[in-house]
């Protein structure tokens, strides 16, 4: 099996909503967010009781992987061919005499052995969140992004860049475990997987922490700066970010044995780094 790896790339998305606009929008949502369903019934907060205490402007990572598969192989098959009647004793086909059989119902047939020459091709695309869990990120596909050329020194001012917990090898291994399936074949002539896209993306998120003073209750609203959606059960990540954006660590496929990426590990695997022209459709 041959695995061809595209050049790893990183991108960051351009916010569609500024932090100032997000704060204005969340100001209208803060009472509902801190009061909650039960609070709305029994003890609803007053706007002046809910104060914004901190803002975290951050970039959260997610992965995109797209692969193309090609398998060329042969498999043996036996074909049963129905014939016109029980009066047939044998059939000459391609210069060979073939026996026939008649079942108890009077149906006559013959069997022919053959070799099927097969080519299977498929394309799949996957997205994963920063922890390596498969997640639908298709809602971001239409938004503008820019390539991060110097990932190690990617430190936008005033923005917390959250490195992915899952490394490239983790997501590629997950993808291969799904796309590589056993082949019913006697001979495999070609088994190739092209990882045509391996991209680390960073999407903008604003985390706004509010304090309901009389109840001493804190709530973090996460605002998606691309879609404008928000989550009232958010969290601040500043204290949890331990790693740094080290390309050799995050894009760690050069340090991983090729066979370790393939489920089962019982086939010989060759891993080849290739550079694709991403402008081609």
ROPA-126383 format. One record per residue: residue number from 1; x, y, z of N, C-alpha, C in turn; residue in one letter. Coordinates in Angstrom, 3 decimals. Example, Ala and Ser with C-alpha at 12.3 -4.5 7.8 and 13.67 -1.06 7.14 Angstrom:
% residues 2
R   seq     n_east    n_north       n_up    ca_east   ca_north      ca_up     c_east    c_north       c_up   type
R     1     13.190     -5.690      7.800     12.300     -4.500      7.800     13.200     -3.300      7.800      a
R     2     12.850     -2.250      7.080     13.670     -1.060      7.140     12.900      0.030      7.870      s
% end
This chain:
% residues 281
R   seq     n_east    n_north       n_up    ca_east   ca_north      ca_up     c_east    c_north       c_up   type
R     1      0.847     -1.193      0.000      0.000      0.000      0.000      0.878      1.237      0.000      x
R     2      0.522      2.196     -0.853      1.240      3.456     -0.920      0.351      4.571     -0.374      x
R     3      0.907      5.373      0.509      0.201      6.534      1.052      0.968      7.779      0.638      x
R     4      0.303      8.638     -0.119      0.909      9.886     -0.573      0.330     11.042      0.243      x
R     5      1.200     11.812      0.841      0.780     12.902      1.725      0.975     14.249      1.057      x
R     6     -0.074     15.033      1.029      0.050     16.400      0.543      0.837     17.226      1.557      x
R     7      1.292     18.368      1.133      1.983     19.278      2.045      1.001     19.793      3.090      x
R     8      1.394     19.712      4.354      0.534     20.220      5.425      0.449     21.741      5.336      x
R     9     -0.759     22.263      5.586     -0.951     23.710      5.513     -1.808     24.164      6.694      x
R    10     -1.701     25.439      7.007     -2.493     26.014      8.105     -3.159     27.296      7.612      x
R    11     -4.379     27.546      8.118     -5.149     28.716      7.700     -5.833     29.329      8.917      x
R    12     -6.079     30.626      8.844     -6.911     31.248      9.873     -8.042     32.005      9.185      x
R    13     -9.225     31.919      9.783    -10.412     32.553      9.214    -10.518     34.000      9.677      x
R    14    -11.028     34.828      8.772    -11.200     36.246      9.046    -12.552     36.458      9.725      x
R    15    -12.589     37.085     10.919    -13.876     37.293     11.601    -14.854     38.086     10.733      x
R    16    -16.097     37.634     10.731    -17.153     38.346     10.014    -17.877     39.323     10.940      x
R    17    -17.724     39.105     12.234    -18.337     39.976     13.241    -17.231     40.463     14.165      x
R    18    -17.145     41.758     14.359    -16.107     42.302     15.238    -16.455     42.036     16.701      x
R    19    -15.449     42.159     17.541    -15.664     41.960     18.969    -16.655     42.989     19.509      x
R    20    -16.584     44.211     19.037    -17.485     45.254     19.511    -18.943     44.917     19.179      x
R    21    -19.182     44.464     17.964    -20.538     44.086     17.566    -21.013     42.881     18.377      x
R    22    -20.119     41.926     18.593    -20.478     40.750     19.392    -20.865     41.154     20.815      x
R    23    -20.139     42.087     21.395    -20.465     42.544     22.749    -21.843     43.195     22.789      x
R    24    -22.153     43.968     21.770    -23.475     44.604     21.714    -24.581     43.556     21.620      x
R    25    -24.347     42.541     20.802    -25.367     41.495     20.648    -25.531     40.694     21.934      x
R    26    -24.445     40.373     22.571    -24.518     39.574     23.791    -25.075     40.373     24.967      x
R    27    -24.966     41.676     24.899    -25.555     42.521     25.940    -27.065     42.305     25.988      x
R    28    -27.649     42.007     24.822    -29.092     41.764     24.760    -29.454     40.357     25.243      x
R    29    -28.455     39.470     25.296    -28.704     38.063     25.652    -28.277     37.731     27.074      x
R    30    -27.576     38.619     27.743    -26.931     38.261     29.003    -27.927     37.909     30.100      x
R    31    -29.044     38.612     30.168    -30.020     38.346     31.230    -30.591     36.943     31.070      x
R    32    -30.969     36.601     29.864    -31.506     35.263     29.602    -30.462     34.194     29.893      x
R    33    -29.206     34.482     29.537    -28.145     33.493     29.705    -27.867     33.204     31.176      x
R    34    -27.765     34.234     31.996    -27.424     34.006     33.402    -28.628     33.532     34.209      x
R    35    -29.842     33.927     33.805    -31.038     33.512     34.555    -31.365     32.054     34.295      x
R    36    -31.223     31.617     33.046    -31.569     30.245     32.713    -33.071     30.046     32.710      x
R    37    -33.497     28.822     32.400    -34.926     28.514     32.306    -35.628     28.678     33.637      x
R    38    -35.051     28.099     34.691    -35.681     28.211     36.009    -35.619     29.635     36.524      x
R    39    -34.493     30.306     36.223    -34.368     31.676     36.674    -35.409     32.580     36.059      x
R    40    -35.749     32.296     34.815    -36.751     33.116     34.141    -38.103     32.995     34.816      x
R    41    -38.342     31.854     35.490    -39.632     31.648     36.152    -39.649     32.203     37.572      x
R    42    -38.540     32.074     38.283    -38.544     32.400     39.717    -37.706     33.620     40.094      x
R    43    -36.607     33.816     39.430    -35.724     34.906     39.871    -34.943     35.440     38.681      x
R    44    -35.585     36.235     37.876    -34.952     36.744     36.678    -34.009     37.892     37.029      x
R    45    -32.824     37.854     36.413    -31.846     38.900     36.679    -32.279     40.210     36.031      x
R    46    -31.808     41.287     36.618    -32.004     42.603     36.032    -30.747     42.971     35.245      x
R    47    -30.895     43.661     34.132    -29.727     43.974     33.289    -28.582     44.627     34.055      x
R    48    -28.898     45.530     34.965    -27.837     46.227     35.685    -27.121     45.324     36.690      x
R    49    -27.720     44.161     37.002    -27.092     43.229     37.941    -26.085     42.313     37.261      x
R    50    -26.096     42.301     35.939    -25.222     41.394     35.176    -24.119     42.220     34.509      x
R    51    -22.893     42.005     34.939    -21.778     42.799     34.454    -20.785     41.942     33.668      x
R    52    -20.293     42.527     32.592    -19.236     41.876     31.818    -17.924     42.038     32.576      x
R    53    -17.275     40.898     32.881    -16.049     40.965     33.694    -14.789     40.626     32.900      x
R    54    -14.936     39.888     31.805    -13.738     39.579     31.012    -14.140     39.161     29.602      x
R    55    -13.198     39.349     28.686    -13.402     38.968     27.276    -12.172     38.213     26.809      x
R    56    -12.410     37.089     26.156    -11.307     36.302     25.594    -11.513     36.209     24.089      x
R    57    -10.585     36.788     23.358    -10.599     36.739     21.888     -9.640     35.635     21.476      x
R    58    -10.168     34.583     20.876     -9.305     33.427     20.618     -9.548     32.815     19.242      x
R    59     -8.597     31.984     18.835     -8.684     31.209     17.607     -8.630     29.738     17.980      x
R    60     -9.676     28.992     17.615     -9.760     27.571     17.950     -9.460     26.727     16.708      x
R    61     -8.735     25.656     16.947     -8.265     24.822     15.840     -9.284     23.761     15.444      x
R    62     -9.311     23.462     14.145     -9.976     22.251     13.658     -9.248     21.763     12.409      x
R    63     -9.416     20.475     12.121     -8.690     19.823     11.031     -9.598     19.543      9.838      x
R    64     -9.014     19.633      8.638     -9.660     19.175      7.414     -8.745     18.157      6.746      x
R    65     -9.320     17.023      6.367     -8.562     15.982      5.671     -9.408     15.483      4.513      x
R    66     -8.842     15.453      3.332     -9.535     14.853      2.188     -8.612     13.820      1.549      x
R    67     -9.199     12.696      1.145     -8.406     11.592      0.613     -9.036     11.056     -0.665      x
R    68     -8.188     10.489     -1.489     -8.634      9.791     -2.698     -8.032      8.394     -2.650      x
R    69     -8.840      7.386     -2.942     -8.394      6.002     -2.886     -8.476      5.365     -4.270      x
R    70     -7.520      4.502     -4.552     -7.525      3.734     -5.805     -6.988      2.340     -5.510      x
R    71     -7.757      1.334     -5.886     -7.354     -0.052     -5.698     -7.577     -0.806     -7.002      x
R    72     -6.528     -1.472     -7.466     -6.600     -2.282     -8.686     -6.294     -3.722     -8.282      x
R    73     -7.207     -4.647     -8.601     -7.026     -6.011     -8.115     -7.758     -7.018     -9.001      x
R    74     -7.474     -8.298     -8.722     -8.135     -9.403     -9.413     -8.798    -10.309     -8.388      x
R    75     -9.952    -10.856     -8.773    -10.613    -11.828     -7.907    -11.215    -12.932     -8.762      x
R    76    -11.169    -14.137     -8.256    -11.735    -15.301     -8.948    -13.231    -15.398     -8.672      x
R    77    -13.991    -15.726     -9.691    -15.429    -15.880     -9.546    -15.917    -17.066    -10.371      x
R    78    -16.972    -17.697     -9.890    -17.652    -18.762    -10.617    -19.041    -18.262    -10.991      x
R    79    -19.348    -18.336    -12.277    -20.628    -17.828    -12.768    -21.533    -19.005    -13.132      x
R    80    -22.754    -18.944    -12.698    -23.753    -19.945    -13.063    -24.630    -19.369    -14.170      x
R    81    -24.657    -20.071    -15.317    -25.370    -19.555    -16.485    -26.566    -20.468    -16.780      x
R    82    -27.788    -19.952    -16.718    -28.960    -20.792    -17.043    -29.007    -21.120    -18.532      x
R    83    -29.445    -22.345    -18.819    -29.548    -22.794    -20.213    -31.009    -22.999    -20.583      x
R    84    -31.241    -23.267    -21.872    -32.616    -23.231    -22.396    -33.454    -24.463    -22.083      x
R    85    -32.806    -25.644    -21.799    -33.641    -26.807    -21.523    -32.869    -28.021    -21.060      x
R    86    -33.563    -29.025    -20.515    -32.904    -30.220    -19.975    -32.332    -31.151    -21.034      x
R    87    -32.659    -30.897    -22.301    -32.128    -31.749    -23.369    -30.653    -31.499    -23.643      x
R    88    -30.093    -30.434    -23.087    -28.692    -30.082    -23.351    -27.793    -30.982    -22.518      x
R    89    -26.824    -31.631    -23.181    -25.905    -32.541    -22.487    -24.602    -31.833    -22.102      x
R    90    -24.092    -31.015    -22.985    -22.898    -30.217    -22.677    -22.850    -29.048    -23.650      x
R    91    -21.989    -28.077    -23.321    -21.877    -26.859    -24.116    -20.409    -26.632    -24.456      x
R    92    -20.148    -26.290    -25.711    -18.796    -25.919    -26.131    -18.700    -24.397    -26.141      x
R    93    -17.776    -23.892    -25.349    -17.624    -22.447    -25.216    -16.141    -22.100    -25.286      x
R    94    -15.789    -21.217    -26.229    -14.385    -20.849    -26.450    -13.506    -22.090    -26.659      x
R    95    -14.048    -23.060    -27.391    -13.277    -24.255    -27.712    -13.194    -25.276    -26.600      x
R    96    -13.935    -25.064    -25.513    -13.902    -26.010    -24.399    -15.295    -26.594    -24.190      x
R    97    -15.323    -27.918    -23.930    -16.585    -28.562    -23.596    -16.845    -28.405    -22.098      x
R    98    -18.018    -27.861    -21.778    -18.372    -27.621    -20.388    -19.562    -28.480    -20.004      x
R    99    -19.493    -29.115    -18.835    -20.614    -29.949    -18.394    -21.792    -29.067    -17.964      x
R   100    -22.973    -29.670    -17.976    -24.179    -28.968    -17.524    -24.828    -29.795    -16.424      x
R   101    -25.657    -29.115    -15.622    -26.388    -29.804    -14.562    -27.857    -29.423    -14.648      x
R   102    -28.708    -30.353    -14.214    -30.145    -30.109    -14.181    -30.637    -30.357    -12.768      x
R   103    -31.297    -29.339    -12.186    -31.763    -29.479    -10.813    -33.091    -30.229    -10.781      x
R   104    -33.568    -30.577     -9.579    -34.820    -31.345     -9.471    -36.018    -30.664    -10.120      x
R   105    -35.976    -29.375    -10.307    -37.084    -28.667    -10.940    -36.964    -28.617    -12.454      x
R   106    -35.916    -29.272    -12.995    -35.748    -29.324    -14.437    -35.021    -28.143    -15.037      x
R   107    -34.421    -27.290    -14.203    -33.688    -26.132    -14.719    -32.229    -26.519    -14.958      x
R   108    -31.783    -26.284    -16.176    -30.433    -26.678    -16.588    -29.516    -25.459    -16.598      x
R   109    -28.284    -25.659    -16.138    -27.317    -24.564    -16.099    -25.912    -25.111    -16.222      x
R   110    -24.977    -24.219    -16.460    -23.559    -24.594    -16.463    -22.791    -23.552    -15.662      x
R   111    -21.614    -23.910    -15.202    -20.778    -22.986    -14.426    -19.506    -22.682    -15.196      x
R   112    -19.085    -21.436    -15.084    -17.882    -20.964    -15.760    -17.008    -20.252    -14.736      x
R   113    -15.730    -20.588    -14.688    -14.783    -19.914    -13.805    -14.130    -18.742    -14.537      x
R   114    -14.023    -17.628    -13.848    -13.425    -16.452    -14.472    -12.647    -15.618    -13.480      x
R   115    -11.924    -14.660    -13.988    -11.159    -13.718    -13.170    -11.693    -12.318    -13.456      x
R   116    -12.133    -11.635    -12.398    -12.621    -10.269    -12.535    -11.460     -9.294    -12.293      x
R   117    -11.257     -8.385    -13.221    -10.217     -7.361    -13.115    -10.903     -6.071    -12.662      x
R   118    -10.594     -5.619    -11.468    -11.384     -4.572    -10.825    -10.549     -3.320    -10.542      x
R   119    -11.225     -2.197    -10.652    -10.655     -0.908    -10.246    -11.692     -0.193     -9.391      x
R   120    -11.324      0.131     -8.167    -12.207      0.887     -7.276    -11.560      2.228     -6.956      x
R   121    -12.335      3.303     -7.111    -11.853      4.644     -6.784    -12.907      5.371     -5.956      x
R   122    -12.460      6.150     -4.999    -13.396      6.872     -4.133    -12.698      8.104     -3.575      x
R   123    -13.507      9.096     -3.202    -13.007     10.305     -2.558    -13.829     10.556     -1.307      x
R   124    -13.162     10.959     -0.228    -13.834     11.252      1.045    -13.230     12.511      1.654      x
R   125    -14.050     13.247      2.383    -13.582     14.443      3.091    -14.035     14.361      4.538      x
R   126    -13.174     14.804      5.452    -13.436     14.715      6.882    -13.056     16.034      7.551      x
R   127    -13.732     16.334      8.650    -13.335     17.448      9.517    -13.366     16.972     10.965      x
R   128    -12.420     17.483     11.746    -12.282     17.117     13.153    -12.099     18.379     13.977      x
R   129    -12.627     18.374     15.196    -12.361     19.504     16.081    -10.947     19.377     16.635      x
R   130    -10.552     20.329     17.441     -9.178     20.354     17.929     -8.793     19.176     18.786      x
R   131     -9.794     18.515     19.375     -9.504     17.354     20.216     -9.374     16.072     19.412      x
R   132     -9.680     16.145     18.106     -9.579     14.961     17.265    -10.880     14.219     17.080      x
R   133    -11.988     14.755     17.600    -13.299     14.133     17.402    -13.871     14.588     16.067      x
R   134    -14.420     13.646     15.317    -15.001     14.005     14.031    -16.194     14.931     14.256      x
R   135    -16.226     16.038     13.539    -17.263     17.049     13.730    -17.559     17.712     12.396      x
R   136    -18.799     18.108     12.224    -19.208     18.765     10.990    -18.812     20.243     11.044      x
R   137    -17.866     20.622     10.218    -17.417     22.012     10.152    -17.764     22.627      8.794      x
R   138    -18.704     22.044      8.101    -19.040     22.510      6.751    -19.586     23.925      6.741      x
R   139    -20.105     24.401      7.879    -20.667     25.750      7.916    -19.609     26.821      7.710      x
R   140    -18.326     26.445      7.801    -17.264     27.430      7.642    -16.653     27.433      6.236      x
R   141    -17.089     26.534      5.385    -16.440     26.362      4.075    -16.546     27.593      3.185      x
R   142    -17.565     28.426      3.377    -17.758     29.580      2.488    -17.071     30.846      2.988      x
R   143    -16.460     30.801      4.161    -15.869     32.005      4.726    -14.418     32.185      4.281      x
R   144    -14.003     33.429      4.257    -12.660     33.772      3.807    -11.618     33.368      4.842      x
R   145    -10.540     32.771      4.359     -9.427     32.462      5.251     -8.113     32.828      4.581      x
R   146     -7.072     32.879      5.379     -5.741     33.198      4.884     -4.761     32.141      5.372      x
R   147     -3.784     31.862      4.542     -2.800     30.848      4.929     -1.843     31.406      5.972      x
R   148     -1.535     30.556      6.937     -0.533     30.885      7.953      0.798     30.337      7.457      x
R   149      1.661     31.206      7.025      2.932     30.772      6.433      3.931     30.366      7.512      x
R   150      3.992     31.152      8.587      4.940     30.897      9.684      4.129     30.518     10.923      x
R   151      3.797     29.241     11.025      2.909     28.797     12.092      3.520     29.001     13.472      x
R   152      4.801     28.768     13.596      5.452     28.841     14.905      5.397     30.255     15.485      x
R   153      5.381     31.257     14.616      5.360     32.648     15.067      4.007     33.306     14.814      x
R   154      2.975     32.483     14.716      1.629     32.998     14.480      1.033     33.431     15.817      x
R   155      1.173     34.707     16.141      0.704     35.243     17.425      0.013     36.586     17.195      x
R   156     -1.209     36.577     16.660     -1.915     37.851     16.448     -2.076     38.595     17.772      x
R   157     -1.907     39.900     17.721     -1.957     40.701     18.938     -3.341     40.653     19.574      x
R   158     -3.349     40.377     20.874     -4.596     40.363     21.619     -5.462     39.145     21.386      x
R   159     -4.924     38.140     20.720     -5.704     36.946     20.389     -5.019     35.719     20.982      x
R   160     -5.794     34.878     21.641     -5.284     33.620     22.178     -5.409     32.547     21.099      x
R   161     -4.289     32.009     20.662     -4.298     30.932     19.665     -4.259     29.605     20.413      x
R   162     -5.301     28.801     20.222     -5.436     27.531     20.946     -4.934     26.401     20.061      x
R   163     -3.803     25.783     20.388     -3.279     24.693     19.566     -4.209     23.474     19.621      x
R   164     -4.196     22.653     18.598     -5.018     21.438     18.645     -4.430     20.424     19.615      x
R   165     -5.303     19.714     20.310     -4.836     18.632     21.167     -4.485     17.402     20.338      x
R   166     -5.212     17.225     19.228     -4.957     16.090     18.338     -3.932     16.483     17.282      x
R   167     -2.907     15.665     17.115     -1.878     15.937     16.128     -2.281     15.387     14.766      x
R   168     -1.515     15.734     13.754     -1.833     15.311     12.389     -1.916     13.791     12.280      x
R   169     -1.007     13.094     12.939     -1.000     11.634     12.855     -2.287     11.034     13.401      x
R   170     -2.856     11.668     14.415     -4.091     11.149     15.019     -5.250     11.228     14.049      x
R   171     -5.415     12.385     13.408     -6.556     12.526     12.502     -6.354     11.709     11.231      x
R   172     -5.130     11.632     10.736     -4.876     10.823      9.534     -5.121      9.352      9.832      x
R   173     -4.686      8.891     10.995     -4.927      7.493     11.373     -6.427      7.205     11.462      x
R   174     -7.191      8.145     12.018     -8.640      7.972     12.108     -9.265      7.885     10.721      x
R   175     -8.824      8.756      9.815     -9.343      8.737      8.441     -9.028      7.417      7.758      x
R   176     -7.786      6.974      7.869     -7.392      5.731      7.197     -8.140      4.530      7.759      x
R   177     -8.440      4.549      9.054     -9.177      3.430      9.648    -10.588      3.332      9.082      x
R   178    -11.123      4.455      8.579    -12.459      4.447      8.008    -12.469      4.136      6.517      x
R   179    -11.454      4.597      5.803    -11.492      4.448      4.337    -10.823      3.169      3.842      x
R   180     -9.907      2.628      4.611     -9.230      1.404      4.167    -10.009      0.199      4.668      x
R   181    -10.549     -0.538      3.742    -11.342     -1.714      4.064    -10.733     -2.952      3.411      x
R   182    -10.974     -4.147      3.978    -10.444     -5.370      3.370    -10.939     -5.537      1.934      x
R   183    -10.065     -6.037      1.075    -10.396     -6.240     -0.335    -10.512     -7.737     -0.598      x
R   184    -11.637     -8.132     -1.169    -11.836     -9.533     -1.553    -11.112     -9.766     -2.871      x
R   185     -9.856    -10.171     -2.781     -9.036    -10.272     -3.984     -8.005    -11.376     -3.832      x
R   186     -7.665    -11.977     -4.963     -6.561    -12.930     -5.001     -5.234    -12.205     -5.232      x
R   187     -5.284    -11.169     -6.061     -4.082    -10.393     -6.375     -4.430     -8.908     -6.301      x
R   188     -3.619     -8.135     -5.595     -3.773     -6.688     -5.566     -2.597     -6.083     -6.330      x
R   189     -2.921     -5.384     -7.415     -1.876     -4.769     -8.235     -1.516     -3.374     -7.746      x
R   190     -2.495     -2.648     -7.252     -2.241     -1.286     -6.779     -3.190     -0.964     -5.639      x
R   191     -2.658     -0.434     -4.576     -3.470      0.018     -3.445     -2.860      1.328     -2.982      x
R   192     -3.567      2.396     -3.290     -2.990      3.726     -3.089     -4.005      4.643     -2.405      x
R   193     -3.495      5.421     -1.436     -4.294      6.443     -0.767     -3.567      7.770     -0.914      x
R   194     -4.226      8.747     -1.522     -3.678     10.091     -1.639     -4.353     10.985     -0.597      x
R   195     -3.595     11.435      0.383     -4.108     12.434      1.317     -3.896     13.775      0.627      x
R   196     -4.938     14.244     -0.052     -4.791     15.409     -0.919     -4.897     16.725     -0.156      x
R   197     -5.470     16.669      1.024     -5.555     17.886      1.841     -5.385     17.519      3.297      x
R   198     -4.466     18.179      3.940     -4.264     18.043      5.383     -4.062     19.450      5.917      x
R   199     -5.149     20.041      6.404     -5.122     21.454      6.768     -5.545     21.651      8.217      x
R   200     -4.769     22.466      8.908     -5.115     22.901     10.257     -5.715     24.300     10.146      x
R   201     -6.935     24.464     10.629     -7.644     25.736     10.510     -7.886     26.341     11.891      x
R   202     -7.924     27.648     11.932     -8.227     28.361     13.170     -9.426     29.273     12.933      x
R   203    -10.471     29.074     13.735    -11.689     29.886     13.590    -11.818     30.835     14.777      x
R   204    -12.308     32.053     14.551    -12.375     33.057     15.618    -13.585     32.856     16.527      x
R   205    -13.332     32.929     17.827    -14.377     32.790     18.849    -14.144     33.860     19.906      x
R   206    -15.229     34.493     20.351    -15.158     35.432     21.472    -15.833     34.780     22.682      x
R   207    -15.139     34.755     23.806    -15.715     34.232     25.052    -15.925     35.397     26.005      x
R   208    -17.181     35.713     26.305    -17.528     36.845     27.160    -18.048     36.325     28.500      x
R   209    -17.355     36.673     29.570    -17.727     36.210     30.903    -18.558     37.272     31.612      x
R   210    -19.754     36.852     32.079    -20.660     37.755     32.802    -20.818     37.299     34.246      x
R   211    -21.004     38.269     35.127    -21.173     37.999     36.554    -22.530     38.532     36.996      x
R   212    -23.391     37.604     37.487    -24.675     38.009     38.071    -24.389     38.305     39.542      x
R   213    -24.234     39.545     39.852    -23.678     39.964     41.139    -24.493     39.472     42.335      x
R   214    -25.830     39.679     42.403    -26.578     39.239     43.598    -26.480     37.733     43.850      x
R   215    -26.390     36.948     42.806    -26.318     35.485     42.954    -24.874     34.977     42.935      x
R   216    -23.924     35.864     42.671    -22.514     35.488     42.520    -22.371     34.326     41.522      x
R   217    -23.038     34.465     40.404    -23.035     33.432     39.368    -22.293     33.943     38.145      x
R   218    -21.401     33.093     37.620    -20.630     33.457     36.430    -21.076     32.599     35.241      x
R   219    -21.223     33.213     34.094    -21.603     32.529     32.861    -20.710     33.029     31.739      x
R   220    -20.231     32.111     30.904    -19.407     32.475     29.751    -20.214     32.229     28.480      x
R   221    -20.390     33.284     27.694    -21.062     33.173     26.405    -19.996     33.093     25.313      x
R   222    -20.052     32.037     24.517    -19.115     31.903     23.403    -19.809     32.366     22.125      x
R   223    -19.189     33.292     21.446    -19.761     33.876     20.236    -18.915     33.463     19.040      x
R   224    -19.541     32.841     18.047    -18.860     32.417     16.830    -18.738     33.632     15.910      x
R   225    -17.520     34.097     15.697    -17.303     35.327     14.926    -17.462     35.136     13.427      x
R   226    -17.745     33.904     12.992    -18.021     33.654     11.575    -19.522     33.573     11.317      x
R   227    -20.197     32.722     12.061    -21.621     32.489     11.808    -22.525     33.433     12.596      x
R   228    -22.008     34.016     13.694    -22.839     34.857     14.549    -23.632     34.075     15.579      x
R   229    -23.469     32.755     15.634    -24.157     31.939     16.634    -23.458     32.091     17.993      x
R   230    -24.196     31.761     19.056    -23.569     31.817     20.374    -24.005     30.625     21.216      x
R   231    -23.190     30.317     22.204    -23.429     29.200     23.116    -23.387     29.748     24.538      x
R   232    -24.455     29.530     25.279    -24.525     30.046     26.646    -23.848     29.139     27.661      x
R   233    -23.261     28.045     27.197    -22.549     27.130     28.103    -21.071     27.077     27.719      x
R   234    -20.500     28.245     27.489    -19.115     28.307     27.054    -18.129     28.244     28.208      x
R   235    -16.876     28.404     27.851    -15.815     28.409     28.853    -14.646     29.246     28.349      x
R   236    -13.838     29.702     29.301    -12.612     30.398     28.955    -11.477     29.375     28.905      x
R   237    -10.613     29.516     27.908     -9.582     28.509     27.695     -8.183     29.012     28.029      x
R   238     -8.052     30.287     28.394     -6.725     30.851     28.607     -5.881     30.070     29.586      x
R   239     -6.474     29.632     30.682     -5.726     28.897     31.687     -5.439     27.458     31.325      x
R   240     -6.082     26.970     30.245     -5.907     25.570     29.856     -4.907     25.384     28.727      x
R   241     -4.536     26.451     28.057     -3.647     26.347     26.909     -2.223     26.147     27.389      x
R   242     -1.680     24.978     27.097     -0.329     24.638     27.557      0.661     24.559     26.404      x
R   243      0.167     24.082     25.252      1.074     23.851     24.136      1.374     25.108     23.351      x
R   244      2.326     24.987     22.442      2.666     26.066     21.530      2.558     25.540     20.104      x
R   245      2.525     26.444     19.163      2.354     26.045     17.767      3.707     25.670     17.166      x
R   246      4.132     24.465     17.460      5.383     23.963     16.903      5.069     23.062     15.718      x
R   247      5.369     23.490     14.486      4.976     22.708     13.309      5.458     21.267     13.329      x
R   248      6.713     21.048     13.745      7.237     19.681     13.741      6.493     18.783     14.712      x
R   249      5.905     19.376     15.758      5.140     18.584     16.716      3.718     18.356     16.215      x
R   250      3.073     19.422     15.757      1.680     19.304     15.319      1.577     18.478     14.040      x
R   251      2.422     18.784     13.061      2.462     18.013     11.815      3.518     16.928     11.980      x
R   252      3.181     15.913     12.757      4.169     14.942     13.229      4.285     13.706     12.356      x
R   253      3.761     13.733     11.148      3.739     12.522     10.327      5.138     12.063      9.931      x
R   254      6.070     12.987      9.908      7.437     12.590      9.576      8.073     11.725     10.642      x
R   255      7.505     11.762     11.851      8.066     10.983     12.953      7.320      9.665     13.171      x
R   256      6.262      9.442     12.388      5.425      8.258     12.593      5.717      7.222     11.515      x
R   257      5.920      5.999     11.927      6.127      4.923     10.966      4.882      4.748     10.112      x
R   258      5.080      4.539      8.818      3.950      4.440      7.897      2.984      3.344      8.307      x
R   259      3.505      2.201      8.721      2.644      1.085      9.091      1.763      1.378     10.281      x
R   260      2.197      2.318     11.135      1.412      2.642     12.328      0.163      3.428     11.991      x
R   261      0.061      3.960     10.777     -1.107      4.727     10.373     -2.229      3.856      9.832      x
R   262     -1.895      2.637      9.449     -2.862      1.765      8.785     -3.436      0.770      9.781      x
R   263     -4.761      0.660      9.869     -5.368     -0.275     10.819     -4.937     -1.709     10.554      x
R   264     -4.650     -2.427     11.616     -4.233     -3.818     11.477     -2.729     -3.973     11.434      x
R   265     -2.068     -3.100     10.685     -0.611     -3.117     10.627     -0.024     -4.384     10.033      x
R   266     -0.800     -5.091      9.182     -0.319     -6.363      8.640      0.110     -6.263      7.180      x
R   267      0.089     -5.053      6.632      0.491     -4.883      5.247      1.698     -3.967      5.180      x
R   268      2.500     -4.159      4.132      3.644     -3.284      3.924      3.151     -1.934      3.418      x
R   269      3.619     -0.878      4.053      3.139      0.463      3.719      4.322      1.344      3.359      x
R   270      4.168      2.060      2.252      5.171      3.049      1.865      4.511      4.421      1.936      x
R   271      5.146      5.347      2.641      4.588      6.690      2.784      5.450      7.653      1.981      x
R   272      4.794      8.404      1.116      5.497      9.311      0.214      4.957     10.713      0.410      x
R   273      5.852     11.657      0.567      5.417     13.047      0.658      5.338     13.624     -0.748      x
R   274      4.192     14.234     -1.042      3.985     14.803     -2.369      3.440     16.209     -2.209      x
R   275      3.693     17.033     -3.185      3.181     18.398     -3.189      2.154     18.494     -4.308      x
R   276      0.912     18.784     -3.975     -0.158     18.869     -4.949     -0.382     20.313     -5.368      x
R   277     -0.855     20.485     -6.584     -1.256     21.803     -7.059     -2.687     22.027     -6.620      x
R   278     -2.866     22.805     -5.560     -4.198     22.977     -4.981     -5.083     23.890     -5.801      x
R   279     -4.542     24.468     -6.881     -5.371     25.307     -7.747     -6.158     24.481     -8.733      x
R   280     -5.799     23.225     -8.893     -6.496     22.360     -9.833     -7.794     21.858     -9.217      x
R   281     -8.824     21.785    -10.020    -10.116     21.299     -9.568    -10.208     19.799     -9.806      x
% end
